[in-house]
Amino acid sequence: MKDFTKGLKSGVPIGLGYLSVSFTFGILAVSYGFEWWQAVLISMTTLTSAGQLAGINIMLNPCQYIQMLVSQLTINIRYSFMSLSLSQKVTREFSGLKRWLLGFFMTDEIFAVAANEDAVTTKFFAGLTVFPYLGWTLGTFLGAVLGSILPESVMSALCLAIYGMFIAIVAPKAKESKSMLLVVAVAVTLSCLFYYAPVLNAVSSGIAISVCAILAAVFGALLFPVKEGCNDD
């Protein structure tokens, strides 16, 4: 019970952050024509901010299942690596179905907190996921329901919150590392080309996101390789 309580306390800041960010997703989903319960169901069954944003854009155009598959694999593949990494720290009782649940609840923030533990027990991880999951789901519900009530100016401001979260994650690392800054600049440039350039702007958002992410990653890997066992000073 002590580990579970510790996990609950560690998850409170993540849950509060998710509450505000997922509010934006709820607003966007309803503005795209989804029902409030559909937006909530998406958040309850996927739990991935970037993946959900890309997904609802593709859902607006039927029969784009291949694009959905490619974009979701590209965006969410990092969670697989996080889960594999964290699986090296889990205790012995973390087996079978429990490892599947670890993969489902894995997010960037949950991984960051759990990775700081010397050993991750099932009770600690269960407690850690409670408030982030509730915050993400509740925030989506509030955004979807209250989005039609709030003034247009407030809605426009709130819609920037989820993008602010991504900037807050990337900006500190980009500031510390020139190589990271260049990779981000490449990704931004490619994204702008897919949005504004003729012909390229006809490519669906899901494929565009995947191409930008892959090309930027390849650029970084080729120009700034990190040797195994070396620290990035």
The 8 nearest C-alpha neighbors of each residue, nearest first, counted from 0:
[[1, 3, 2, 4, 122, 5, 123, 126],
 [0, 2, 4, 3, 5, 123, 122, 6],
 [1, 3, 123, 5, 0, 4, 122, 6],
 [2, 4, 123, 122, 126, 6, 0, 5],
 [5, 3, 7, 1, 6, 2, 0, 8],
 [6, 4, 2, 8, 3, 7, 1, 9],
 [5, 7, 127, 126, 123, 9, 3, 4],
 [8, 6, 126, 4, 127, 10, 5, 9],
 [7, 9, 5, 10, 11, 6, 4, 127],
 [10, 8, 6, 7, 11, 127, 5, 12],
 [9, 11, 127, 7, 13, 8, 130, 12],
 [10, 12, 14, 8, 13, 9, 130, 15],
 [13, 11, 15, 14, 10, 16, 9, 8],
 [14, 12, 16, 10, 11, 131, 15, 17],
 [131, 13, 15, 134, 130, 17, 11, 16],
 [16, 14, 18, 12, 17, 13, 134, 11],
 [17, 15, 13, 14, 18, 19, 12, 20],
 [18, 16, 135, 20, 14, 134, 15, 19],
 [19, 17, 138, 134, 15, 135, 16, 21],
 [20, 18, 22, 17, 16, 21, 138, 15],
 [19, 21, 17, 161, 22, 23, 18, 160],
 [22, 20, 24, 139, 138, 23, 135, 18],
 [23, 21, 142, 138, 139, 25, 19, 20],
 [22, 24, 158, 21, 26, 25, 20, 157],
 [23, 25, 21, 27, 26, 22, 28, 139],
 [24, 26, 143, 139, 142, 22, 28, 23],
 [27, 25, 142, 143, 146, 23, 24, 29],
 [28, 26, 30, 24, 29, 25, 31, 23],
 [27, 29, 31, 25, 30, 33, 26, 24],
 [30, 28, 33, 32, 31, 26, 27, 143],
 [29, 31, 27, 32, 28, 26, 33, 146],
 [32, 30, 28, 29, 33, 27, 59, 55],
 [31, 33, 29, 30, 34, 28, 59, 27],
 [34, 32, 29, 28, 31, 37, 35, 38],
 [33, 35, 37, 36, 29, 38, 32, 28],
 [36, 34, 143, 38, 37, 144, 29, 39],
 [37, 35, 39, 38, 34, 40, 140, 33],
 [36, 38, 40, 34, 39, 35, 33, 41],
 [39, 37, 41, 35, 36, 40, 28, 25],
 [38, 40, 36, 42, 37, 41, 140, 139],
 [39, 41, 37, 43, 42, 38, 36, 44],
 [40, 42, 38, 44, 39, 43, 45, 37],
 [43, 41, 39, 46, 40, 45, 44, 136],
 [44, 42, 40, 41, 45, 136, 39, 46],
 [43, 45, 41, 42, 40, 46, 39, 103],
 [44, 46, 42, 47, 41, 43, 51, 103],
 [47, 45, 42, 43, 44, 48, 104, 135],
 [48, 46, 50, 45, 49, 51, 106, 42],
 [47, 49, 51, 50, 52, 46, 21, 24],
 [50, 48, 52, 51, 47, 53, 74, 75],
 [51, 49, 53, 47, 48, 52, 71, 54],
 [50, 52, 54, 48, 53, 49, 47, 55],
 [53, 51, 49, 54, 50, 55, 48, 56],
 [54, 52, 50, 56, 51, 55, 205, 49],
 [55, 53, 51, 57, 56, 52, 50, 58],
 [54, 56, 58, 57, 52, 53, 51, 59],
 [57, 55, 53, 54, 58, 59, 52, 204],
 [56, 58, 54, 59, 55, 60, 205, 53],
 [59, 57, 55, 60, 56, 61, 54, 63],
 [58, 60, 57, 56, 61, 55, 31, 32],
 [59, 61, 58, 57, 63, 62, 56, 55],
 [62, 60, 63, 58, 59, 57, 64, 67],
 [61, 63, 64, 60, 65, 58, 66, 57],
 [64, 62, 66, 65, 61, 67, 60, 57],
 [63, 65, 67, 66, 62, 68, 61, 57],
 [66, 64, 68, 67, 63, 69, 62, 70],
 [65, 67, 69, 64, 63, 68, 205, 206],
 [66, 68, 64, 70, 65, 69, 71, 63],
 [67, 69, 65, 71, 66, 70, 72, 64],
 [70, 68, 66, 72, 67, 71, 73, 65],
 [69, 71, 205, 73, 209, 67, 72, 68],
 [72, 70, 74, 68, 73, 69, 75, 50],
 [73, 71, 69, 75, 76, 70, 74, 68],
 [74, 72, 70, 71, 209, 76, 75, 69],
 [73, 75, 71, 72, 76, 70, 50, 49],
 [74, 76, 77, 72, 78, 71, 73, 50],
 [77, 75, 78, 72, 79, 73, 74, 80],
 [78, 76, 80, 75, 79, 81, 74, 73],
 [79, 77, 81, 76, 80, 75, 82, 105],
 [80, 78, 82, 77, 76, 81, 83, 102],
 [79, 81, 83, 77, 82, 78, 84, 76],
 [82, 80, 78, 84, 79, 83, 85, 77],
 [81, 83, 79, 85, 80, 84, 102, 86],
 [84, 82, 80, 86, 81, 85, 79, 87],
 [83, 85, 81, 82, 86, 87, 80, 88],
 [84, 86, 82, 87, 88, 83, 81, 114],
 [85, 87, 83, 89, 88, 84, 82, 98],
 [88, 86, 85, 84, 89, 83, 90, 118],
 [89, 87, 118, 86, 85, 119, 90, 117],
 [88, 90, 119, 86, 118, 87, 120, 93],
 [89, 91, 120, 93, 92, 119, 118, 88],
 [90, 92, 93, 89, 94, 120, 121, 88],
 [91, 93, 94, 90, 121, 120, 89, 97],
 [94, 92, 91, 90, 97, 121, 89, 98],
 [95, 93, 97, 98, 92, 96, 91, 99],
 [94, 96, 97, 98, 99, 93, 92, 100],
 [95, 97, 99, 98, 94, 100, 93, 101],
 [98, 96, 100, 99, 95, 94, 93, 101],
 [97, 99, 101, 100, 96, 94, 95, 93],
 [100, 98, 96, 102, 101, 97, 103, 95],
 [99, 101, 103, 97, 98, 102, 104, 96],
 [102, 100, 98, 99, 104, 103, 105, 97],
 [101, 103, 99, 105, 100, 104, 82, 98],
 [104, 102, 100, 101, 105, 99, 45, 46],
 [105, 103, 101, 102, 100, 106, 128, 46],
 [104, 106, 102, 103, 101, 109, 78, 110],
 [107, 105, 109, 108, 110, 104, 78, 47],
 [106, 108, 110, 109, 111, 105, 78, 81],
 [107, 109, 111, 110, 106, 112, 13, 105],
 [110, 108, 106, 112, 111, 107, 113, 105],
 [109, 111, 113, 107, 108, 112, 114, 106],
 [110, 112, 108, 114, 109, 113, 107, 115],
 [113, 111, 109, 110, 114, 115, 108, 9],
 [112, 114, 110, 115, 116, 111, 109, 119],
 [115, 113, 111, 116, 112, 110, 85, 117],
 [114, 116, 113, 112, 117, 111, 110, 118],
 [117, 115, 118, 114, 113, 119, 112, 88],
 [116, 118, 115, 119, 88, 114, 113, 89],
 [117, 119, 88, 116, 89, 90, 120, 114],
 [120, 118, 89, 88, 90, 116, 123, 124],
 [121, 119, 123, 122, 90, 89, 124, 118],
 [120, 122, 124, 123, 93, 125, 119, 92],
 [121, 123, 3, 125, 120, 124, 2, 126],
 [124, 122, 6, 3, 2, 126, 120, 125],
 [123, 125, 127, 121, 126, 122, 6, 120],
 [126, 124, 122, 127, 123, 128, 121, 3],
 [125, 127, 6, 7, 3, 123, 124, 129],
 [126, 128, 6, 10, 124, 7, 125, 129],
 [127, 129, 125, 126, 131, 130, 132, 124],
 [130, 128, 132, 126, 131, 127, 133, 125],
 [129, 131, 14, 133, 132, 10, 134, 11],
 [14, 132, 130, 134, 13, 128, 133, 129],
 [133, 131, 135, 130, 134, 129, 128, 136],
 [132, 134, 130, 136, 135, 131, 137, 129],
 [135, 133, 18, 14, 131, 137, 17, 132],
 [134, 136, 17, 132, 138, 18, 21, 133],
 [137, 135, 133, 139, 138, 134, 42, 43],
 [138, 136, 140, 134, 139, 135, 133, 141],
 [139, 137, 18, 22, 21, 141, 135, 140],
 [138, 140, 25, 22, 21, 142, 136, 137],
 [139, 141, 137, 143, 138, 142, 39, 144],
 [142, 140, 138, 144, 143, 139, 145, 137],
 [141, 143, 22, 25, 26, 139, 146, 145],
 [142, 144, 25, 26, 35, 140, 146, 141],
 [145, 143, 141, 142, 146, 140, 35, 147],
 [146, 144, 148, 142, 147, 141, 143, 149],
 [145, 147, 26, 142, 148, 143, 149, 144],
 [146, 148, 145, 149, 144, 143, 26, 150],
 [149, 147, 145, 146, 150, 144, 151, 154],
 [148, 150, 146, 147, 145, 153, 154, 151],
 [151, 149, 153, 152, 154, 148, 147, 146],
 [150, 152, 154, 153, 155, 149, 156, 147],
 [153, 151, 155, 154, 150, 156, 149, 157],
 [154, 152, 156, 150, 155, 151, 157, 149],
 [153, 155, 151, 157, 156, 152, 158, 150],
 [156, 154, 152, 158, 153, 157, 151, 159],
 [155, 157, 153, 154, 158, 159, 152, 160],
 [158, 156, 154, 159, 160, 155, 23, 153],
 [157, 159, 23, 155, 156, 160, 154, 161],
 [158, 160, 157, 162, 156, 161, 163, 155],
 [161, 159, 163, 157, 162, 158, 20, 164],
 [160, 162, 20, 164, 163, 159, 23, 158],
 [161, 163, 165, 164, 159, 160, 166, 158],
 [164, 162, 160, 166, 161, 165, 167, 159],
 [163, 165, 167, 161, 162, 166, 168, 160],
 [164, 166, 168, 162, 167, 163, 169, 161],
 [165, 167, 163, 169, 168, 164, 170, 162],
 [168, 166, 164, 165, 170, 169, 163, 171],
 [169, 167, 165, 166, 170, 164, 171, 172],
 [168, 170, 166, 172, 167, 171, 173, 165],
 [169, 171, 173, 172, 166, 167, 168, 174],
 [172, 170, 174, 173, 169, 175, 168, 167],
 [173, 171, 175, 174, 170, 169, 176, 179],
 [174, 172, 180, 179, 170, 176, 175, 171],
 [173, 175, 171, 172, 176, 170, 180, 177],
 [174, 176, 172, 173, 171, 177, 179, 180],
 [177, 175, 173, 179, 178, 174, 172, 180],
 [178, 176, 180, 179, 181, 173, 175, 174],
 [177, 179, 181, 180, 176, 182, 223, 219],
 [178, 180, 173, 182, 176, 177, 181, 183],
 [179, 181, 173, 177, 183, 178, 182, 184],
 [182, 180, 184, 178, 183, 179, 185, 177],
 [181, 183, 179, 185, 184, 180, 219, 215],
 [182, 184, 186, 180, 181, 185, 187, 179],
 [185, 183, 181, 187, 182, 186, 188, 180],
 [186, 184, 188, 182, 183, 187, 215, 189],
 [185, 187, 183, 189, 215, 184, 188, 211],
 [188, 186, 190, 184, 185, 189, 183, 191],
 [189, 187, 185, 191, 190, 186, 184, 192],
 [190, 188, 192, 186, 191, 187, 211, 185],
 [189, 191, 187, 193, 192, 188, 186, 211],
 [192, 190, 194, 188, 189, 193, 195, 187],
 [193, 191, 196, 189, 195, 194, 190, 188],
 [194, 192, 200, 199, 190, 191, 195, 196],
 [193, 195, 200, 191, 192, 196, 190, 199],
 [196, 194, 192, 200, 193, 191, 197, 199],
 [195, 197, 192, 199, 200, 193, 194, 198],
 [198, 196, 199, 200, 195, 201, 193, 192],
 [197, 199, 201, 200, 196, 202, 193, 195],
 [200, 198, 193, 201, 197, 202, 196, 192],
 [201, 199, 193, 194, 202, 198, 196, 197],
 [200, 202, 199, 198, 203, 197, 193, 194],
 [203, 201, 200, 199, 207, 204, 206, 193],
 [202, 204, 205, 206, 207, 201, 57, 200],
 [205, 203, 207, 206, 208, 202, 53, 56],
 [204, 206, 70, 208, 207, 203, 53, 66],
 [205, 207, 209, 208, 204, 203, 66, 70],
 [208, 206, 204, 210, 209, 205, 211, 203],
 [209, 207, 211, 205, 206, 210, 204, 212],
 [208, 210, 206, 212, 70, 207, 211, 73],
 [209, 211, 207, 213, 212, 208, 214, 206],
 [212, 210, 208, 214, 209, 186, 213, 189],
 [211, 213, 209, 215, 210, 214, 216, 208],
 [212, 214, 216, 210, 215, 211, 209, 217],
 [215, 213, 217, 211, 216, 212, 210, 218],
 [216, 214, 218, 186, 212, 217, 213, 182],
 [215, 217, 213, 219, 218, 214, 212, 220],
 [218, 216, 220, 214, 219, 215, 221, 213],
 [219, 217, 215, 216, 221, 220, 214, 222],
 [220, 218, 216, 223, 222, 217, 221, 182],
 [219, 221, 217, 224, 223, 218, 222, 216],
 [222, 220, 218, 219, 223, 224, 217, 216],
 [223, 221, 219, 220, 218, 224, 178, 217],
 [222, 224, 219, 220, 221, 225, 178, 218],
 [225, 223, 220, 221, 222, 226, 219, 227],
 [224, 226, 223, 227, 229, 231, 220, 230],
 [227, 225, 229, 228, 224, 230, 231, 223],
 [228, 226, 229, 225, 230, 224, 231, 223],
 [227, 229, 226, 230, 225, 231, 224, 232],
 [230, 228, 227, 226, 231, 225, 232, 224],
 [229, 231, 232, 228, 225, 226, 227, 224],
 [232, 230, 229, 225, 176, 226, 228, 175],
 [231, 230, 176, 229, 175, 177, 225, 178]]
